[in-house]
Amino acid sequence: MTTTDGGPENWWRHGVVYQVYVRSFADGNGDGTGDIAGLRSKLGYLSELGVDALWINPWYSSPLKDGGYDVADYRAIDERFGTTEEVEIFIEEAHTHGIKVIADLVPNHTSDQHRWFQEALDAAPGDPARDRYIFQRGKGADGSEPPSNWAAVFGGSAWEQVADGEWYLHLFDPSQPDLNWENEEVRAEFDSIFRFWLDRGIDGFRIDVAHGLVKDLTFPDVAQKAAILESERTADHPHWDRDGVHEINRRWRAVLDEYEDRMMVAEAWVAADRLPLYLRPDEYHQSFNFDLLDTDWDAPSFAEVIDKSVRAAEDVGAASTWVLSNHDVMRHATRYGLPNGTKWRRWPMTGPHEVLDESAGFQRARAAALITLSLPGSTYIYQGEELGLPEVWDLPQDVLDDPTWERSGHTEKGRDGCRVPIPWEKDGPSFGFGTGDPWIPQPARFGSMSVAVQTQDTSSSLSLYRTAIALRRQHLAMVSDFQLIDMGSDVLAYERGDVLVVVNMGSDSMPMPEGDILLASHVNPPGLLAADSAVWIRQ
């Protein structure tokens, strides 16, 4: 298999990457918020898990109105998390463990507390300070109506009016004004930001909203409202997946190519036939494959998505990038317990308890781990996924932090349920997350799912992940072969070199295929593969 740069195999093409939501990973100073000190203290755990790299959600100076995706200073670490000097030490320590570090970068928008936006507010209409963002006169004789009907992802209009009557664009929260990527000063600033962190040893970047940077500055109205984190996947959308983003991608790739062995991965919610454009040899090294995340627990559907994704990546010399959960979506241990076809993205206030089968969700999540960890390409694991953590859908209203909660008029709880802090110990005020109460409460059941409890249990979800990652490195990571095998409509099966992967996605047990069992997601009856179970077999 060739690479996107024509060189030898790179770490990101086959690595296991662990996503760290800093605020909820480990609290080193006891203030209830996760931080760099806590993260450094868990490097041994991450090394033992066997991951190749860490993706760190934004740790920059921020008001935290959107969990750090509202950046006030891209070159400073938020004081609640630590300091830039601590990050430099952390990167060095991670490297000594053989772990790469990928930083999250947010180029579509800044915080409204960013120096540039404060200068824009102080400036008059038409001033160059405003041209760094997207300011526009409103409609109507007095300009009192928004310039277009564009809707914000978090709810409401995507336009906010300022005191002098102009409107600024924010595709997310009003506290997150969109930058104007037609402005050369903006482009040059991000060249500099890339180099700032590359010079401090960062190995790569995850680019937030990679498909949203370029807008149609004639501001035509749109017919539909975009769902959270989704392109409407229609041709020539005025603010999603416009062709102009690729020029920006190439500029960033040129900066990265000045350094050795660095990469960038796109968060690009685009149509399947558009995704390969982001993976051309002079653009992104990777782009998250969200199609599998959106797929119901169904063997033919999984097979179709996997086959198309693998072939599309091969066509442009890239590697597939698999993900089942992240900080923006319902955890898959809960998602897979919902009936197929459930619209889970914006779960209403009632919660999923009436239709949720927690046991099935947990069993399927274990099987799904053996799918993504055996597919060609790289796999991203969201913190707590290795513990089988469920979505905490019943958080009390007074602790909700996601801007979706307010912007939806208190009709949608938002994403806080997948961001609840990790349980490290069986007992204590925050199950070992810190020494006091965490920034958002954990349910009582988290204690029994903690790292300490699962480490002692060879049948636990954590033990399964540790074993699977080790076996992946030994048998699968460097194998490029992939071939689907037809074993019936309820079975997902494929070969990777001399390893056969079989997943029974039906409701009844099936005969166990012949061969030496390397790993199974569950204990199976003699000679059988149970329903909702997966197995790796060496042939």
C-alpha positions as CSV (number, residue, x, y, z in Angstrom):
1,M,0.0,0.0,0.0
2,T,1.4,3.4,-0.9
3,T,1.1,6.4,1.3
4,T,-0.2,9.9,0.6
5,D,3.3,11.3,0.4
6,G,4.9,8.4,-1.4
7,G,7.1,7.5,1.5
8,P,7.3,4.6,3.9
9,E,4.5,3.6,6.2
10,N,3.8,6.3,8.8
11,W,2.6,5.9,12.3
12,W,-0.8,7.5,11.7
13,R,-1.7,5.0,8.9
14,H,-2.1,2.1,11.3
15,G,-1.9,3.7,14.8
16,V,-4.4,3.4,17.7
17,V,-5.1,7.0,18.8
18,Y,-6.7,7.7,22.2
19,Q,-8.9,10.9,22.5
20,V,-8.4,12.9,25.7
21,Y,-11.1,15.3,26.7
22,V,-8.8,17.1,29.2
23,R,-11.5,18.5,31.4
24,S,-12.9,15.1,32.2
25,F,-9.8,12.8,32.1
26,A,-7.9,13.3,35.4
27,D,-7.8,16.2,37.9
28,G,-4.2,16.7,39.2
29,N,-4.8,19.7,41.5
30,G,-8.2,18.9,43.1
31,D,-10.2,21.7,41.7
32,G,-12.8,19.4,40.0
33,T,-11.5,20.0,36.4
34,G,-9.1,17.7,34.5
35,D,-5.7,19.2,33.7
36,I,-2.3,18.6,32.3
37,A,-1.0,17.4,35.6
38,G,-3.7,14.8,35.8
39,L,-2.9,13.7,32.2
40,R,0.8,13.4,32.9
41,S,0.0,11.2,35.9
42,K,-1.9,8.7,33.6
43,L,0.7,8.3,30.9
44,G,1.7,4.9,32.4
45,Y,-2.0,3.8,32.1
46,L,-2.1,4.9,28.5
47,S,1.2,3.2,27.7
48,E,-0.1,-0.1,29.3
49,L,-3.3,0.3,27.2
50,G,-1.0,0.2,24.2
51,V,-2.0,3.3,22.3
52,D,0.3,4.9,19.7
53,A,-0.9,8.5,20.0
54,L,-3.1,10.9,22.0
55,W,-5.5,13.4,20.5
56,I,-6.1,16.2,23.0
57,N,-9.2,18.3,22.8
58,P,-8.6,22.0,23.0
59,W,-6.5,23.1,26.0
60,Y,-6.0,26.7,24.9
61,S,-7.0,29.8,26.9
62,S,-10.8,29.9,26.7
63,P,-14.0,31.1,28.5
64,L,-15.1,27.4,28.1
65,K,-18.5,28.4,26.8
66,D,-18.2,25.4,24.4
67,G,-15.8,23.2,26.2
68,G,-12.7,24.9,24.9
69,Y,-13.8,25.1,21.2
70,D,-14.1,28.9,21.9
71,V,-10.4,29.8,21.8
72,A,-9.2,33.2,23.2
73,D,-5.5,32.6,22.7
74,Y,-4.1,29.8,20.5
75,R,-0.6,30.1,21.9
76,A,-1.5,29.9,25.6
77,I,-2.8,27.0,27.7
78,D,-5.8,27.8,29.8
79,E,-4.7,28.3,33.4
80,R,-7.4,25.8,34.6
81,F,-5.5,23.1,32.6
82,G,-1.9,24.3,33.3
83,T,0.8,26.2,31.4
84,T,2.5,26.0,28.0
85,E,5.7,24.9,29.8
86,E,3.8,22.0,31.4
87,V,2.5,21.0,27.9
88,E,6.1,21.0,26.6
89,I,7.1,18.7,29.5
90,F,4.1,16.5,28.8
91,I,4.9,16.1,25.1
92,E,8.5,15.0,26.1
93,E,7.2,12.5,28.6
94,A,4.7,11.1,26.2
95,H,7.4,10.6,23.6
96,T,9.5,8.7,26.2
97,H,6.5,6.3,26.5
98,G,6.5,6.0,22.7
99,I,3.3,8.0,22.4
100,K,2.7,10.8,19.9
101,V,0.6,13.9,20.7
102,I,-2.1,15.4,18.4
103,A,-3.4,18.8,19.3
104,D,-6.9,20.0,18.5
105,L,-7.0,23.2,16.4
106,V,-10.1,25.3,15.9
107,P,-9.7,27.5,12.7
108,N,-13.4,28.1,11.8
109,H,-14.0,30.5,14.7
110,T,-12.5,32.1,17.8
111,S,-13.9,33.0,21.2
112,D,-15.6,36.4,21.4
113,Q,-12.9,37.1,24.0
114,H,-10.1,36.8,21.5
115,R,-8.1,40.0,21.0
116,W,-9.1,40.2,17.4
117,F,-12.8,40.1,18.0
118,Q,-12.6,42.7,20.7
119,E,-10.7,44.9,18.3
120,A,-13.5,44.2,15.7
121,L,-16.2,45.3,18.1
122,D,-14.3,48.5,18.9
123,A,-13.8,49.3,15.2
124,A,-16.2,51.0,12.8
125,P,-18.0,49.2,10.0
126,G,-15.5,48.7,7.1
127,D,-12.4,48.8,9.3
128,P,-9.8,46.1,8.5
129,A,-10.2,44.8,12.1
130,R,-13.7,43.7,11.1
131,D,-12.5,42.0,7.9
132,R,-10.8,39.2,10.0
133,Y,-14.4,38.1,10.8
134,I,-17.6,38.1,8.7
135,F,-19.5,41.2,9.4
136,Q,-22.5,42.2,7.2
137,R,-25.3,44.7,7.0
138,G,-28.7,43.2,7.8
139,K,-31.7,43.0,5.5
140,G,-34.5,45.4,5.4
141,A,-34.5,49.2,5.0
142,D,-33.0,49.7,8.5
143,G,-30.8,46.5,8.4
144,S,-32.7,45.1,11.4
145,E,-33.1,41.6,9.9
146,P,-30.3,39.0,9.7
147,P,-28.4,38.9,6.4
148,S,-29.6,35.4,5.7
149,N,-31.6,32.6,7.2
150,W,-28.5,30.6,8.1
151,A,-29.1,28.6,11.3
152,A,-26.5,28.0,14.0
153,V,-25.6,24.4,14.8
154,F,-26.4,24.9,18.4
155,G,-29.8,26.5,17.6
156,G,-31.2,29.8,16.6
157,S,-29.9,32.2,14.0
158,A,-26.3,32.1,12.8
159,W,-26.2,35.9,13.0
160,E,-25.8,38.2,15.9
161,Q,-26.2,42.0,15.8
162,V,-23.8,44.4,17.4
163,A,-24.4,47.9,18.8
164,D,-23.7,49.8,15.6
165,G,-26.2,47.7,13.6
166,E,-24.0,45.3,11.7
167,W,-24.3,41.5,12.1
168,Y,-21.5,38.9,12.6
169,L,-21.7,35.3,11.5
170,H,-21.4,32.4,14.1
171,L,-22.2,29.0,12.7
172,F,-22.1,27.7,16.3
173,D,-22.6,29.8,19.5
174,P,-22.8,33.6,19.5
175,S,-19.6,33.5,21.6
176,Q,-17.8,31.8,18.6
177,P,-17.6,34.3,15.8
178,D,-16.5,32.8,12.4
179,L,-13.2,33.9,11.0
180,N,-13.0,35.2,7.4
181,W,-10.8,32.8,5.5
182,E,-10.7,35.1,2.5
183,N,-8.5,37.4,4.6
184,E,-4.8,36.9,4.2
185,E,-4.0,38.0,7.7
186,V,-6.2,35.2,9.0
187,R,-4.4,32.6,6.8
188,A,-0.9,33.9,7.8
189,E,-1.9,33.8,11.5
190,F,-2.7,30.2,11.4
191,D,0.5,29.4,9.5
192,S,2.2,30.9,12.5
193,I,0.0,29.0,15.0
194,F,0.9,25.7,13.3
195,R,4.6,26.4,13.5
196,F,4.3,27.6,17.2
197,W,3.1,24.1,18.3
198,L,5.2,22.1,15.8
199,D,8.3,23.8,17.2
200,R,7.2,22.5,20.6
201,G,7.1,18.9,19.5
202,I,3.4,18.4,18.6
203,D,3.2,15.4,16.2
204,G,-0.1,16.4,14.5
205,F,-3.3,18.3,14.5
206,R,-7.0,17.4,14.5
207,I,-8.7,20.2,12.6
208,D,-12.1,21.2,13.9
209,V,-15.0,21.8,11.4
210,A,-12.5,21.3,8.5
211,H,-15.4,21.4,6.0
212,G,-16.8,24.8,7.2
213,L,-14.1,27.4,6.7
214,V,-15.1,28.9,3.4
215,K,-18.5,30.6,3.0
216,D,-20.4,32.0,0.0
217,L,-20.1,35.7,0.8
218,T,-23.2,36.5,-1.1
219,F,-25.1,34.8,1.7
220,P,-27.9,33.1,-0.1
221,D,-30.7,31.6,2.0
222,V,-30.7,27.8,2.5
223,A,-33.7,25.6,2.3
224,Q,-32.9,23.4,5.3
225,K,-31.4,23.7,8.8
226,A,-28.2,21.7,9.3
227,A,-28.2,19.1,12.0
228,I,-25.5,19.2,14.6
229,L,-22.1,18.4,13.2
230,E,-23.5,17.3,9.8
231,S,-23.1,18.8,6.4
232,E,-26.4,18.9,4.6
233,R,-24.5,17.0,2.0
234,T,-26.0,19.0,-0.9
235,A,-24.1,20.4,-3.8
236,D,-22.8,24.0,-3.5
237,H,-24.0,24.5,0.1
238,P,-23.2,28.1,1.1
239,H,-21.2,27.3,4.2
240,W,-20.4,23.6,4.3
241,D,-17.8,21.7,2.1
242,R,-17.1,24.4,-0.4
243,D,-14.3,23.9,-2.9
244,G,-12.3,26.8,-1.5
245,V,-11.4,24.8,1.6
246,H,-8.9,22.7,-0.4
247,E,-6.7,25.7,-1.1
248,I,-6.4,26.2,2.6
249,N,-5.8,22.5,3.2
250,R,-2.9,22.6,0.8
251,R,-1.4,25.6,2.4
252,W,-1.4,23.9,5.8
253,R,0.0,20.7,4.3
254,A,3.0,22.7,3.0
255,V,3.7,24.0,6.5
256,L,3.5,20.5,8.0
257,D,5.8,19.1,5.3
258,E,8.5,21.5,6.6
259,Y,8.7,19.2,9.6
260,E,9.5,15.5,9.8
261,D,6.8,12.9,10.4
262,R,3.9,15.2,11.3
263,M,0.3,14.8,10.3
264,M,-3.2,16.4,10.3
265,V,-6.6,14.7,10.5
266,A,-9.8,16.4,9.4
267,E,-13.2,16.6,11.1
268,A,-15.1,16.7,7.8
269,W,-18.8,15.8,7.9
270,V,-19.2,15.5,4.1
271,A,-20.8,13.2,1.6
272,A,-18.9,9.9,1.0
273,D,-18.0,10.9,-2.5
274,R,-16.5,14.2,-1.3
275,L,-14.4,12.8,1.5
276,P,-11.5,11.6,-0.8
277,L,-11.0,15.2,-2.0
278,Y,-9.7,16.0,1.5
279,L,-7.3,13.1,1.4
280,R,-5.4,13.9,-1.8
281,P,-1.6,13.7,-1.5
282,D,-1.2,17.4,-0.8
283,E,-4.1,17.8,1.6
284,Y,-5.0,15.9,4.8
285,H,-3.2,12.7,5.9
286,Q,-6.5,11.5,7.4
287,S,-10.1,12.3,7.8
288,F,-12.4,10.8,10.4
289,N,-14.8,8.2,8.9
290,F,-18.1,9.0,10.6
291,D,-20.2,6.8,8.3
292,L,-19.6,3.7,10.6
293,L,-20.5,5.8,13.6
294,D,-23.8,6.6,12.0
295,T,-24.5,3.0,10.9
296,D,-27.2,0.8,12.6
297,W,-26.2,-2.5,14.2
298,D,-26.8,-4.5,11.1
299,A,-24.3,-6.8,9.2
300,P,-25.1,-5.7,5.6
301,S,-25.0,-2.1,6.6
302,F,-21.6,-2.4,8.4
303,A,-20.2,-4.4,5.4
304,E,-21.2,-1.8,2.9
305,V,-19.8,1.1,4.8
306,I,-16.6,-0.7,5.6
307,D,-16.0,-1.9,2.1
308,K,-16.7,1.5,0.5
309,S,-14.5,3.3,3.0
310,V,-11.6,1.0,2.6
311,R,-11.8,1.2,-1.2
312,A,-12.2,5.0,-1.3
313,A,-9.1,5.5,0.9
314,E,-7.1,3.2,-1.2
315,D,-8.1,5.1,-4.3
316,V,-6.3,8.2,-3.1
317,G,-3.4,6.3,-1.4
318,A,-4.7,7.1,2.1
319,A,-5.7,5.0,5.1
320,S,-9.1,4.6,6.6
321,T,-9.7,6.3,10.0
322,W,-12.3,4.5,12.2
323,V,-14.2,6.0,15.1
324,L,-17.2,4.8,17.1
325,S,-17.5,7.6,19.8
326,N,-16.2,11.0,20.6
327,H,-17.0,14.1,22.7
328,D,-19.8,15.1,20.3
329,V,-21.9,12.0,20.1
330,M,-23.8,9.6,22.3
331,R,-21.4,6.9,23.6
332,H,-21.8,3.7,21.5
333,A,-22.3,1.4,24.5
334,T,-25.7,3.2,24.9
335,R,-26.3,3.9,21.2
336,Y,-26.1,0.2,20.3
337,G,-28.7,-0.5,23.0
338,L,-31.3,1.5,21.1
339,P,-33.5,0.1,18.3
340,N,-32.1,0.4,14.8
341,G,-33.4,3.6,13.2
342,T,-33.5,5.6,16.5
343,K,-32.7,9.3,16.0
344,W,-30.2,9.6,18.8
345,R,-28.2,12.8,17.9
346,R,-30.4,15.3,19.7
347,W,-31.9,13.2,22.4
348,P,-34.9,14.9,24.0
349,M,-35.4,15.6,27.7
350,T,-37.2,12.3,28.3
351,G,-34.1,10.2,27.8
352,P,-33.8,6.7,26.2
353,H,-34.8,4.6,29.2
354,E,-38.1,3.4,27.6
355,V,-36.4,1.8,24.6
356,L,-32.9,1.2,25.8
357,D,-31.5,-2.3,26.2
358,E,-28.3,-1.6,28.3
359,S,-27.1,-5.2,28.2
360,A,-27.3,-5.5,24.4
361,G,-25.6,-2.1,24.1
362,F,-22.7,-3.2,26.2
363,Q,-22.3,-6.5,24.5
364,R,-22.4,-5.0,21.0
365,A,-19.9,-2.3,22.1
366,R,-17.4,-5.0,23.0
367,A,-18.0,-6.7,19.6
368,A,-17.6,-3.3,17.8
369,A,-14.2,-2.8,19.4
370,L,-13.0,-6.0,17.8
371,I,-14.3,-4.6,14.5
372,T,-12.6,-1.2,14.5
373,L,-9.4,-2.6,16.0
374,S,-9.1,-5.2,13.2
375,L,-9.9,-3.0,10.2
376,P,-7.1,-1.6,7.9
377,G,-6.1,1.9,8.8
378,S,-6.1,3.7,12.1
379,T,-8.5,3.6,15.0
380,Y,-9.5,6.4,17.4
381,I,-10.7,5.5,20.9
382,Y,-12.6,8.0,23.0
383,Q,-11.6,8.1,26.6
384,G,-13.8,5.7,28.7
385,E,-14.7,3.7,25.6
386,E,-12.2,1.1,26.8
387,L,-14.2,0.9,30.1
388,G,-17.5,0.4,28.3
389,L,-18.8,3.6,29.8
390,P,-22.4,4.4,28.9
391,E,-24.0,7.7,28.0
392,V,-25.0,9.6,31.2
393,W,-28.3,10.7,29.7
394,D,-30.0,11.5,33.0
395,L,-27.8,14.4,34.2
396,P,-29.7,17.0,36.3
397,Q,-30.6,20.1,34.4
398,D,-28.7,22.4,36.8
399,V,-25.3,20.9,35.8
400,L,-25.8,21.0,32.0
401,D,-22.9,22.9,30.3
402,D,-23.3,22.4,26.6
403,P,-24.5,25.5,24.7
404,T,-27.1,23.4,23.0
405,W,-29.0,23.3,26.2
406,E,-29.6,27.1,26.2
407,R,-29.7,27.6,22.5
408,S,-32.5,24.9,22.1
409,G,-34.6,26.6,24.7
410,H,-34.0,23.8,27.2
411,T,-35.5,21.1,24.9
412,E,-32.2,19.3,24.1
413,K,-29.7,18.3,26.7
414,G,-26.7,18.4,24.4
415,R,-23.5,16.5,24.6
416,D,-22.6,16.6,28.3
417,G,-23.7,13.0,28.8
418,C,-20.6,11.7,26.9
419,R,-18.2,14.1,28.7
420,V,-18.7,12.9,32.3
421,P,-15.3,12.4,34.1
422,I,-13.5,9.1,34.0
423,P,-13.8,6.8,37.1
424,W,-10.3,5.6,38.1
425,E,-11.1,4.1,41.5
426,K,-14.1,2.1,43.0
427,D,-14.8,4.7,45.7
428,G,-14.2,8.3,46.6
429,P,-15.9,11.7,45.9
430,S,-15.1,11.4,42.2
431,F,-14.0,7.8,41.9
432,G,-10.4,8.8,41.7
433,F,-10.8,11.5,39.0
434,G,-9.6,14.0,41.6
435,T,-9.8,14.7,45.4
436,G,-13.1,16.6,45.3
437,D,-16.3,16.9,43.4
438,P,-15.9,16.9,39.6
439,W,-17.1,19.7,37.3
440,I,-20.0,17.5,36.2
441,P,-21.3,14.6,38.4
442,Q,-20.7,10.9,37.8
443,P,-23.4,8.3,38.3
444,A,-23.0,5.8,41.2
445,R,-22.6,2.9,38.8
446,F,-19.3,4.4,37.5
447,G,-17.4,3.0,40.6
448,S,-18.0,-0.6,39.5
449,M,-16.7,0.4,36.0
450,S,-13.6,2.1,37.2
451,V,-10.0,1.4,35.9
452,A,-9.1,-0.1,39.3
453,V,-12.0,-2.6,39.3
454,Q,-11.5,-3.6,35.6
455,T,-7.8,-4.0,35.9
456,Q,-8.4,-6.9,38.3
457,D,-10.9,-8.6,36.0
458,T,-9.5,-10.5,33.0
459,S,-12.9,-10.5,31.4
460,S,-13.5,-6.8,31.7
461,S,-13.9,-4.3,28.8
462,L,-10.5,-2.8,29.7
463,S,-8.8,-6.2,29.6
464,L,-10.4,-6.8,26.2
465,Y,-9.1,-3.5,24.8
466,R,-5.6,-4.1,26.2
467,T,-5.4,-7.6,24.7
468,A,-7.0,-6.5,21.3
469,I,-4.5,-3.6,20.9
470,A,-1.6,-5.9,21.6
471,L,-2.8,-8.6,19.2
472,R,-3.6,-5.9,16.6
473,R,0.0,-4.8,16.7
474,Q,1.3,-8.3,16.4
475,H,-1.0,-9.7,13.7
476,L,-2.9,-6.9,11.9
477,A,-1.4,-3.4,12.1
478,M,0.9,-3.6,9.1
479,V,-1.3,-5.9,7.0
480,S,-2.9,-4.2,4.1
481,D,-5.1,-7.1,2.9
482,F,-8.8,-6.8,3.4
483,Q,-11.5,-9.1,1.9
484,L,-15.1,-9.4,2.9
485,I,-16.4,-12.9,3.3
486,D,-20.0,-13.9,2.8
487,M,-21.2,-16.0,5.8
488,G,-24.8,-15.0,5.8
489,S,-27.0,-11.9,6.1
490,D,-26.6,-11.7,9.9
491,V,-22.8,-12.0,9.9
492,L,-20.0,-9.5,9.2
493,A,-16.9,-11.4,8.2
494,Y,-13.6,-10.4,6.6
495,E,-10.0,-11.6,6.2
496,R,-6.9,-9.7,7.1
497,G,-3.9,-11.7,6.2
498,D,-4.2,-15.0,8.0
499,V,-6.7,-13.6,10.5
500,L,-10.5,-14.1,10.0
501,V,-12.8,-11.7,11.8
502,V,-16.3,-12.9,12.3
503,V,-19.1,-10.8,14.0
504,N,-22.5,-12.4,14.7
505,M,-24.9,-9.5,14.4
506,G,-28.0,-11.7,14.5
507,S,-30.2,-12.8,17.4
508,D,-29.1,-16.4,17.5
509,S,-25.8,-18.3,18.0
510,M,-24.0,-19.6,14.9
511,P,-21.3,-22.3,14.4
512,M,-17.8,-21.2,15.4
513,P,-15.6,-21.1,12.3
514,E,-12.6,-23.4,12.3
515,G,-9.1,-22.1,13.4
516,D,-7.3,-20.9,16.4
517,I,-9.2,-18.3,18.4
518,L,-7.0,-15.3,19.1
519,L,-9.6,-13.3,20.9
520,A,-13.4,-13.3,21.4
521,S,-15.5,-10.4,22.7
522,H,-17.4,-12.8,25.0
523,V,-17.2,-16.3,26.4
524,N,-19.1,-18.4,23.9
525,P,-20.8,-21.8,24.2
526,P,-18.7,-24.7,23.0
527,G,-18.5,-24.7,19.2
528,L,-20.7,-21.6,18.9
529,L,-20.4,-17.9,18.4
530,A,-23.0,-16.1,20.5
531,A,-25.3,-13.4,19.2
532,D,-23.8,-9.9,19.2
533,S,-20.3,-11.4,19.6
534,A,-17.1,-11.1,17.6
535,V,-14.1,-13.3,17.3
536,W,-10.6,-13.1,15.7
537,I,-9.5,-16.5,14.3
538,R,-6.0,-17.4,13.0
539,Q,-6.4,-19.6,10.0
